[in-house]
Amino acid sequence: MKLNRTKLSYGLVIMFLVSAQINANEKKKSYKDHDHKDKSGAYLKKGLTKTIFNSISNKSLERSHDRDRFQISPQLGIFNPSNFSLRTKYFHTSYKDNFGSMMLLKIEFLKNLGNFKNTEVSIVSSVGYSYKQGPNRTESNSGFKVEDTISFQWIPVMAGANFSLKFLSTPFFMPSIRTQVGASWFHQSGTIDGFNQGFWVPFYSIGSSFKFSFGKESNNSIINNITFGFDYQKDLDSEQNYEGIAYFIGINFST
């Protein structure tokens, strides 16, 4: 009986030691699994954070690129006046009746300021030049009419804001509206005494244009699209009458 008790005691001690070792091993494994889960979670969070950061950075770079984009557009246009007459100290000349429409060369500069939803806001400025020569009938302020060969130069300078609309369904097509103010330099010369004169005439302009892309636009693209549009122009002067619509076509170059 005593021997059996001793064996039983040894057996219980051995079982206790074995169970203690098993428990220790399970705890150690549990700690390792927990550390692995923590590290995996940390790696996952780190990777997700990096992905989000890269996405935000790329979008910021894209916005920065769009915002920094500068466009130059040489344009060819024709001006159809509804009222175009200039008055000097001695003469009053109607260029609408004598010349009618006039060809106009223009170069336009556009700087993107940023995007608001699907609207692109830009600063736009331009300078143009037109020249025409031919027989012209002018009228003196006293009432008599004189015919002469007249040389006429016109340099319009204007600046304002441009708002372009972007549609995901038609990325190749972008309509825009613009409003501008400026001044035109007119110079007329002839053989009649007192006729030669140059002067500035302030005016405002409201217009619209339509851009058509003929290729996928990229950050390295130079020629982006072709533009069709029109501008309504009206003088802000009490003596000079200058009003009409200019139609134009141009090609846009990005830098």
Residue frames as qw, qx, qy, qz and C-alpha x, y, z in Angstrom:
[[0.000, 0.885, 0.465, 0.000, 0.00, 0.00, 0.00],
 [0.313, -0.790, 0.113, 0.515, 2.84, 2.36, 0.88],
 [0.411, -0.134, 0.603, 0.670, 4.53, 1.56, -2.43],
 [0.224, 0.624, 0.665, 0.343, 1.34, 2.30, -4.33],
 [0.122, -0.936, -0.238, 0.228, 0.98, 5.65, -2.60],
 [0.387, -0.575, 0.348, 0.631, 4.57, 6.52, -3.52],
 [0.358, 0.183, 0.699, 0.591, 3.98, 5.59, -7.13],
 [0.084, 0.809, 0.569, 0.117, 0.77, 7.64, -7.14],
 [0.244, -0.864, -0.019, 0.439, 2.63, 10.62, -5.70],
 [0.383, -0.312, 0.540, 0.681, 5.33, 10.32, -8.36],
 [0.277, 0.458, 0.731, 0.423, 2.67, 10.00, -11.02],
 [0.020, -0.913, -0.394, 0.102, 0.86, 13.15, -9.83],
 [0.313, -0.723, 0.216, 0.576, 4.15, 15.10, -9.75],
 [0.372, -0.040, 0.669, 0.642, 5.02, 13.96, -13.26],
 [0.178, 0.677, 0.667, 0.255, 1.53, 14.87, -14.51],
 [0.148, -0.914, -0.199, 0.321, 1.78, 18.26, -12.87],
 [0.345, -0.532, 0.409, 0.657, 5.16, 18.94, -14.48],
 [0.324, 0.225, 0.742, 0.542, 3.95, 17.79, -17.88],
 [0.075, 0.819, 0.563, 0.085, 0.81, 19.91, -17.67],
 [0.240, -0.840, 0.005, 0.486, 2.85, 22.91, -16.52],
 [0.361, -0.280, 0.563, 0.689, 5.21, 22.47, -19.48],
 [0.236, 0.487, 0.737, 0.404, 2.29, 22.17, -21.90],
 [0.061, -0.905, -0.389, 0.162, 0.68, 25.28, -20.43],
 [0.310, -0.686, 0.232, 0.616, 3.96, 27.18, -20.74],
 [0.341, 0.008, 0.687, 0.642, 4.33, 26.12, -24.36],
 [0.139, 0.702, 0.662, 0.221, 0.76, 27.19, -25.18],
 [0.159, -0.904, -0.168, 0.359, 1.31, 30.59, -23.58],
 [0.356, -0.465, 0.442, 0.679, 4.55, 31.03, -25.48],
 [0.279, 0.291, 0.742, 0.535, 2.81, 30.15, -28.72],
 [0.019, 0.844, 0.535, -0.028, -0.04, 32.48, -27.85],
 [0.236, -0.796, 0.073, 0.553, 2.41, 35.33, -27.28],
 [0.332, -0.188, 0.616, 0.689, 4.10, 34.62, -30.60],
 [0.183, 0.549, 0.734, 0.354, 0.78, 34.56, -32.42],
 [0.096, -0.899, -0.349, 0.246, -0.25, 37.79, -30.73],
 [0.287, -0.622, 0.299, 0.664, 3.04, 39.44, -31.68],
 [0.305, 0.094, 0.727, 0.608, 2.62, 38.21, -35.24],
 [0.094, 0.752, 0.638, 0.135, -0.91, 39.58, -35.39],
 [0.181, -0.872, -0.107, 0.441, 0.22, 42.90, -33.99],
 [0.308, -0.418, 0.493, 0.698, 3.08, 43.09, -36.44],
 [0.251, 0.352, 0.768, 0.472, 0.83, 42.07, -39.34],
 [0.006, 0.866, 0.495, -0.072, -1.70, 44.69, -38.27],
 [0.253, -0.765, 0.124, 0.579, 1.05, 47.27, -38.00],
 [0.315, -0.128, 0.656, 0.673, 2.33, 46.33, -41.45],
 [0.175, 0.598, 0.733, 0.273, -1.21, 46.48, -42.82],
 [0.087, -0.914, -0.287, 0.274, -1.83, 49.89, -41.27],
 [0.317, -0.588, 0.347, 0.659, 1.53, 51.10, -42.48],
 [0.299, 0.119, 0.738, 0.593, 0.84, 49.88, -46.03],
 [0.088, 0.763, 0.631, 0.110, -2.66, 51.37, -46.04],
 [0.189, -0.866, -0.082, 0.455, -1.33, 54.69, -44.77],
 [0.331, -0.367, 0.521, 0.696, 1.37, 54.70, -47.44],
 [0.252, 0.399, 0.763, 0.442, -1.18, 53.94, -50.16],
 [0.014, -0.885, -0.457, 0.088, -3.48, 56.73, -48.99],
 [0.286, -0.749, 0.144, 0.580, -0.55, 59.14, -48.73],
 [0.335, -0.114, 0.646, 0.677, 0.65, 58.28, -52.23],
 [0.181, 0.620, 0.711, 0.278, -2.86, 58.68, -53.61],
 [0.105, -0.924, -0.256, 0.262, -3.27, 62.10, -51.99],
 [0.351, -0.575, 0.353, 0.649, 0.20, 63.11, -53.13],
 [0.332, 0.164, 0.717, 0.591, -0.52, 62.06, -56.72],
 [0.083, 0.800, 0.579, 0.136, -3.82, 63.93, -56.72],
 [0.235, -0.865, -0.042, 0.441, -2.09, 66.98, -55.27],
 [0.372, -0.320, 0.527, 0.694, 0.57, 66.78, -57.96],
 [0.257, 0.463, 0.721, 0.446, -2.11, 66.48, -60.63],
 [0.045, -0.916, -0.389, 0.085, -3.96, 69.50, -59.24],
 [0.340, -0.716, 0.197, 0.577, -0.67, 71.36, -58.99],
 [0.382, -0.011, 0.643, 0.664, 0.14, 70.48, -62.60],
 [0.147, 0.693, 0.638, 0.301, -3.31, 71.59, -63.79],
 [0.194, -0.918, -0.221, 0.266, -3.03, 74.73, -61.73],
 [0.364, -0.614, 0.342, 0.610, 0.44, 75.54, -63.07],
 [0.558, 0.329, 0.619, 0.444, -0.45, 74.84, -66.69],
 [0.064, 0.654, -0.070, -0.750, 0.05, 77.82, -68.99],
 [0.600, 0.438, 0.631, 0.225, -1.49, 77.89, -72.46],
 [0.009, 0.488, -0.275, -0.828, -0.73, 79.99, -75.52],
 [0.529, 0.489, 0.693, 0.020, -3.21, 80.14, -78.36],
 [0.032, -0.246, 0.383, 0.890, -2.53, 81.88, -81.70],
 [0.390, 0.547, 0.701, -0.241, -5.86, 82.70, -83.31],
 [0.067, 0.071, 0.499, 0.861, -7.25, 83.94, -86.59],
 [0.150, 0.568, 0.698, -0.411, -10.51, 85.83, -86.50],
 [0.088, 0.413, 0.460, 0.781, -12.90, 88.09, -88.32],
 [0.007, -0.372, -0.498, 0.783, -14.65, 91.07, -86.76],
 [0.011, 0.545, 0.655, 0.524, -18.15, 91.92, -87.94],
 [0.047, -0.115, -0.359, 0.925, -19.10, 95.37, -86.65],
 [0.024, 0.700, 0.711, 0.059, -22.67, 96.41, -86.01],
 [0.007, -0.993, -0.096, -0.074, -21.50, 99.94, -85.28],
 [0.740, -0.234, 0.098, 0.623, -17.96, 101.17, -85.87],
 [0.284, 0.842, 0.139, 0.437, -17.33, 104.88, -86.25],
 [0.605, -0.333, -0.204, 0.694, -14.51, 107.03, -84.94],
 [0.074, 0.956, 0.218, 0.180, -14.56, 110.76, -84.39],
 [0.586, -0.015, -0.131, 0.800, -11.61, 113.13, -84.38],
 [0.095, -0.518, -0.232, 0.818, -11.52, 116.86, -83.82],
 [0.229, 0.406, -0.292, -0.835, -12.37, 117.55, -87.48],
 [0.498, 0.152, -0.674, -0.524, -13.77, 114.34, -89.01],
 [0.697, -0.076, 0.558, -0.445, -16.23, 111.53, -88.40],
 [0.371, 0.364, -0.767, -0.376, -15.57, 108.22, -90.18],
 [0.865, -0.063, 0.286, -0.408, -17.78, 105.12, -90.36],
 [0.013, -0.448, 0.872, 0.196, -15.57, 102.08, -90.80],
 [0.542, 0.221, 0.780, -0.221, -18.59, 99.79, -90.84],
 [0.596, 0.712, 0.202, -0.311, -19.87, 101.40, -94.03],
 [0.317, 0.806, -0.453, -0.213, -16.45, 101.67, -95.70],
 [0.080, 0.473, -0.877, 0.012, -14.60, 98.53, -94.62],
 [0.855, -0.147, -0.314, -0.385, -17.27, 96.16, -93.31],
 [0.924, -0.375, 0.021, 0.075, -15.68, 93.10, -91.69],
 [0.139, 0.832, -0.524, 0.120, -12.02, 93.05, -90.75],
 [0.867, 0.060, -0.457, 0.190, -9.50, 90.23, -90.37],
 [0.390, -0.802, 0.321, -0.318, -7.91, 90.00, -86.93],
 [0.706, 0.200, -0.615, 0.287, -4.80, 88.16, -85.75],
 [0.522, -0.701, 0.197, -0.444, -4.69, 87.48, -82.03],
 [0.540, 0.174, -0.765, 0.304, -2.55, 85.65, -79.51],
 [0.647, -0.600, -0.074, -0.464, -4.16, 84.55, -76.26],
 [0.264, 0.319, -0.787, 0.457, -2.57, 83.61, -72.94],
 [0.742, -0.444, -0.227, -0.447, -4.40, 81.46, -70.41],
 [0.164, 0.348, -0.785, 0.485, -3.27, 80.56, -66.86],
 [0.648, -0.399, -0.612, -0.217, -5.22, 77.97, -64.89],
 [0.218, -0.563, 0.426, -0.673, -5.94, 79.01, -61.29],
 [0.219, -0.095, 0.899, -0.368, -7.63, 75.82, -60.15],
 [0.354, -0.220, -0.781, -0.464, -10.69, 73.58, -60.41],
 [0.396, -0.031, 0.522, -0.755, -14.02, 73.76, -58.61],
 [0.746, 0.242, 0.553, -0.282, -15.91, 70.51, -59.14],
 [0.688, 0.329, 0.534, 0.364, -16.19, 70.29, -62.93],
 [0.247, 0.958, 0.108, 0.095, -15.36, 73.95, -63.59],
 [0.714, -0.041, 0.009, 0.699, -11.85, 75.13, -64.45],
 [0.047, -0.975, -0.146, 0.158, -11.15, 78.77, -63.53],
 [0.701, 0.088, 0.176, 0.685, -8.46, 80.63, -65.47],
 [0.025, -0.780, 0.026, 0.624, -7.05, 84.08, -66.11],
 [0.646, 0.444, 0.479, 0.396, -7.14, 84.97, -69.79],
 [0.032, -0.788, 0.102, 0.606, -5.46, 87.83, -71.63],
 [0.686, 0.396, 0.488, 0.366, -4.87, 88.58, -75.29],
 [0.017, -0.663, 0.197, 0.722, -3.45, 91.05, -77.77],
 [0.661, 0.480, 0.558, 0.146, -4.48, 91.36, -81.40],
 [0.120, -0.467, 0.321, 0.815, -3.66, 93.22, -84.57],
 [0.528, 0.604, 0.591, 0.082, -5.62, 94.23, -87.64],
 [0.127, -0.455, 0.281, 0.836, -4.71, 96.37, -90.63],
 [0.478, 0.589, 0.637, 0.138, -6.77, 97.53, -93.55],
 [0.106, -0.429, 0.220, 0.870, -6.27, 100.05, -96.32],
 [0.268, 0.444, 0.755, 0.401, -8.57, 101.30, -99.03],
 [0.057, -0.382, -0.233, -0.892, -10.78, 104.08, -100.32],
 [0.226, -0.489, -0.726, 0.428, -12.89, 105.60, -97.63],
 [0.064, -0.666, -0.296, -0.682, -15.50, 108.30, -97.42],
 [0.369, -0.326, -0.560, 0.666, -15.21, 110.48, -94.36],
 [0.081, -0.827, -0.407, -0.380, -17.36, 113.34, -93.21],
 [0.246, 0.275, -0.352, 0.860, -16.16, 116.52, -91.58],
 [0.129, -0.438, -0.710, 0.536, -17.83, 117.79, -88.45],
 [0.177, 0.371, 0.011, -0.912, -19.11, 120.75, -90.48],
 [0.690, 0.403, 0.420, -0.431, -21.03, 118.41, -92.81],
 [0.583, 0.639, -0.372, -0.338, -19.09, 118.04, -96.09],
 [0.948, -0.082, 0.306, 0.036, -17.90, 114.62, -97.32],
 [0.157, 0.774, -0.579, -0.200, -14.41, 113.81, -98.53],
 [0.995, 0.101, -0.005, 0.000, -13.06, 110.66, -100.19],
 [0.021, 0.791, -0.608, 0.062, -9.54, 109.54, -99.45],
 [0.810, 0.121, -0.568, 0.086, -7.36, 106.42, -99.25],
 [0.497, -0.698, 0.313, -0.410, -7.14, 105.56, -95.59],
 [0.549, 0.198, -0.776, 0.240, -4.80, 103.28, -93.69],
 [0.645, -0.551, 0.073, -0.525, -6.33, 101.86, -90.51],
 [0.440, 0.216, -0.814, 0.311, -4.63, 99.94, -87.69],
 [0.697, -0.512, -0.031, -0.502, -6.30, 98.32, -84.73],
 [0.401, 0.240, -0.802, 0.372, -4.60, 96.75, -81.66],
 [0.682, -0.548, -0.134, -0.465, -7.02, 95.34, -79.05],
 [0.294, 0.257, -0.790, 0.473, -5.63, 94.41, -75.60],
 [0.665, -0.441, -0.063, -0.600, -7.83, 92.75, -73.00],
 [0.236, 0.175, -0.888, 0.354, -7.81, 90.54, -69.90],
 [0.650, -0.297, 0.046, -0.698, -10.37, 88.80, -67.72],
 [0.485, -0.211, 0.798, -0.291, -11.67, 85.51, -66.36],
 [0.561, 0.186, -0.654, -0.473, -12.44, 82.27, -68.18],
 [0.614, -0.154, 0.636, -0.442, -14.66, 79.45, -66.89],
 [0.454, 0.260, -0.758, -0.388, -14.40, 76.06, -68.63],
 [0.815, -0.156, 0.294, -0.474, -16.72, 73.12, -68.01],
 [0.138, 0.359, -0.916, -0.116, -15.39, 69.55, -67.93],
 [0.855, -0.028, 0.088, -0.510, -17.67, 66.58, -68.55],
 [0.472, -0.337, 0.813, 0.043, -16.59, 63.00, -67.87],
 [0.729, 0.400, 0.548, -0.091, -18.89, 61.73, -70.62],
 [0.611, 0.744, 0.120, 0.244, -17.28, 64.01, -73.27],
 [0.591, -0.610, 0.111, 0.516, -13.65, 64.65, -72.24],
 [0.516, 0.160, 0.423, 0.727, -12.76, 65.68, -75.81],
 [0.013, 0.682, 0.387, 0.621, -15.19, 68.62, -75.69],
 [0.377, -0.429, -0.461, 0.679, -14.93, 71.59, -73.32],
 [0.071, 0.804, 0.346, 0.479, -17.20, 74.66, -73.55],
 [0.430, -0.305, -0.338, 0.780, -16.28, 77.86, -71.75],
 [0.035, 0.918, 0.320, 0.233, -17.53, 81.36, -71.11],
 [0.558, -0.102, -0.150, 0.810, -15.46, 84.46, -70.45],
 [0.011, -0.964, -0.261, -0.051, -15.75, 88.09, -69.54],
 [0.648, -0.041, 0.026, 0.760, -13.02, 90.66, -70.19],
 [0.051, 0.969, 0.120, -0.209, -12.23, 94.34, -70.20],
 [0.686, -0.050, 0.280, 0.669, -9.60, 96.11, -72.24],
 [0.123, 0.817, -0.034, -0.562, -8.68, 98.92, -74.56],
 [0.744, 0.428, 0.389, 0.334, -8.18, 99.19, -78.31],
 [0.225, -0.572, 0.247, 0.750, -5.56, 101.34, -79.97],
 [0.583, 0.673, 0.441, 0.114, -6.91, 102.78, -83.24],
 [0.239, -0.543, 0.279, 0.755, -4.73, 104.69, -85.65],
 [0.577, 0.675, 0.454, 0.078, -6.04, 106.17, -88.88],
 [0.271, -0.522, 0.308, 0.748, -3.99, 108.00, -91.48],
 [0.554, 0.652, 0.488, 0.171, -4.69, 109.60, -94.85],
 [0.449, 0.255, 0.181, 0.837, -3.81, 112.58, -97.04],
 [0.178, -0.815, -0.336, -0.438, -6.44, 114.91, -95.57],
 [0.163, 0.392, -0.453, 0.783, -5.17, 117.49, -93.10],
 [0.443, -0.304, 0.388, -0.748, -6.42, 116.86, -89.59],
 [0.884, -0.037, -0.277, -0.376, -7.42, 113.27, -90.27],
 [0.644, 0.225, -0.668, 0.297, -4.34, 111.45, -88.95],
 [0.424, -0.564, 0.377, -0.600, -4.84, 110.48, -85.35],
 [0.560, -0.009, -0.821, 0.106, -4.39, 107.64, -82.88],
 [0.423, -0.437, 0.317, -0.728, -6.33, 107.04, -79.68],
 [0.079, -0.005, -0.967, 0.242, -7.28, 104.46, -77.06],
 [0.601, -0.250, -0.213, -0.728, -10.89, 103.30, -76.70],
 [0.248, -0.175, 0.866, -0.398, -11.87, 101.24, -73.60],
 [0.683, -0.015, -0.442, -0.582, -14.29, 98.36, -74.08],
 [0.565, -0.236, 0.718, -0.331, -15.70, 95.23, -72.49],
 [0.484, 0.252, -0.733, -0.406, -16.12, 91.78, -73.97],
 [0.696, -0.102, 0.587, -0.401, -18.33, 88.75, -73.27],
 [0.545, 0.427, -0.601, -0.400, -17.77, 85.56, -75.18],
 [0.879, -0.149, 0.409, -0.193, -17.77, 81.81, -75.40],
 [0.303, 0.569, -0.722, -0.250, -15.50, 79.18, -76.89],
 [0.964, -0.032, 0.147, -0.219, -15.52, 75.46, -77.57],
 [0.053, -0.647, 0.752, 0.113, -12.39, 73.33, -77.33],
 [0.965, 0.159, -0.039, -0.203, -12.06, 70.03, -79.16],
 [0.425, -0.590, 0.673, 0.138, -9.22, 67.69, -78.26],
 [0.804, 0.453, -0.294, -0.249, -7.78, 65.58, -81.07],
 [0.629, 0.274, -0.675, 0.273, -5.59, 63.36, -78.92],
 [0.710, -0.560, -0.399, 0.150, -5.15, 62.10, -75.40],
 [0.001, -0.885, 0.227, -0.406, -3.88, 64.96, -73.29],
 [0.845, -0.229, -0.308, 0.374, -0.82, 64.20, -71.18],
 [0.418, -0.826, -0.013, 0.379, 1.51, 66.16, -68.97],
 [0.460, -0.342, 0.455, 0.681, 4.09, 66.22, -71.78],
 [0.440, 0.622, 0.579, 0.291, 1.67, 67.19, -74.54],
 [0.228, -0.195, 0.105, 0.948, 2.36, 70.43, -76.39],
 [0.328, -0.100, -0.385, -0.857, -0.62, 70.82, -78.68],
 [0.251, 0.113, 0.809, -0.519, -3.77, 70.19, -76.66],
 [0.347, 0.579, 0.730, -0.112, -6.79, 71.14, -78.71],
 [0.141, 0.276, 0.406, 0.860, -8.36, 73.38, -81.29],
 [0.018, 0.491, 0.548, -0.677, -10.68, 76.22, -80.31],
 [0.031, 0.506, 0.528, 0.681, -13.68, 77.84, -81.94],
 [0.210, -0.569, -0.573, 0.552, -15.36, 80.84, -80.37],
 [0.120, 0.707, 0.320, 0.619, -16.75, 84.31, -80.50],
 [0.304, -0.342, -0.408, 0.790, -16.52, 87.54, -78.49],
 [0.040, 0.863, 0.423, 0.275, -19.06, 90.32, -78.28],
 [0.467, -0.137, -0.160, 0.859, -17.25, 93.65, -77.85],
 [0.031, -0.883, -0.405, -0.236, -18.71, 97.03, -76.91],
 [0.346, 0.443, -0.228, 0.795, -16.99, 100.36, -76.32],
 [0.418, -0.665, -0.496, 0.370, -17.03, 102.21, -72.99],
 [0.281, -0.128, 0.096, 0.946, -16.46, 105.58, -74.61],
 [0.250, 0.680, 0.459, -0.514, -18.91, 108.44, -75.06],
 [0.259, 0.703, -0.264, -0.607, -17.48, 109.72, -78.36],
 [0.192, 0.359, -0.835, -0.372, -16.26, 106.60, -80.20],
 [0.845, 0.063, 0.182, -0.499, -18.74, 103.94, -81.35],
 [0.272, 0.423, -0.860, -0.091, -17.30, 100.46, -81.45],
 [0.691, -0.054, 0.556, -0.458, -19.51, 97.36, -81.25],
 [0.690, 0.377, -0.491, -0.375, -19.53, 93.99, -82.93],
 [0.920, -0.227, 0.303, -0.100, -18.80, 90.27, -82.74],
 [0.180, 0.662, -0.711, -0.153, -15.42, 88.67, -83.41],
 [0.986, 0.013, 0.073, -0.147, -15.36, 85.02, -84.55],
 [0.051, 0.743, -0.667, -0.012, -12.10, 83.13, -84.20],
 [0.991, 0.008, -0.132, 0.005, -10.35, 79.79, -84.51],
 [0.015, -0.807, 0.560, -0.186, -7.09, 78.85, -82.77],
 [0.846, 0.049, -0.510, 0.147, -4.73, 76.10, -81.65],
 [0.538, -0.797, 0.181, -0.208, -3.71, 75.76, -78.00],
 [0.653, 0.365, -0.551, 0.370, -0.13, 75.09, -76.93],
 [0.697, -0.710, -0.056, -0.083, 0.67, 74.13, -73.33],
 [0.365, 0.626, -0.551, 0.413, 3.92, 74.71, -71.48]]
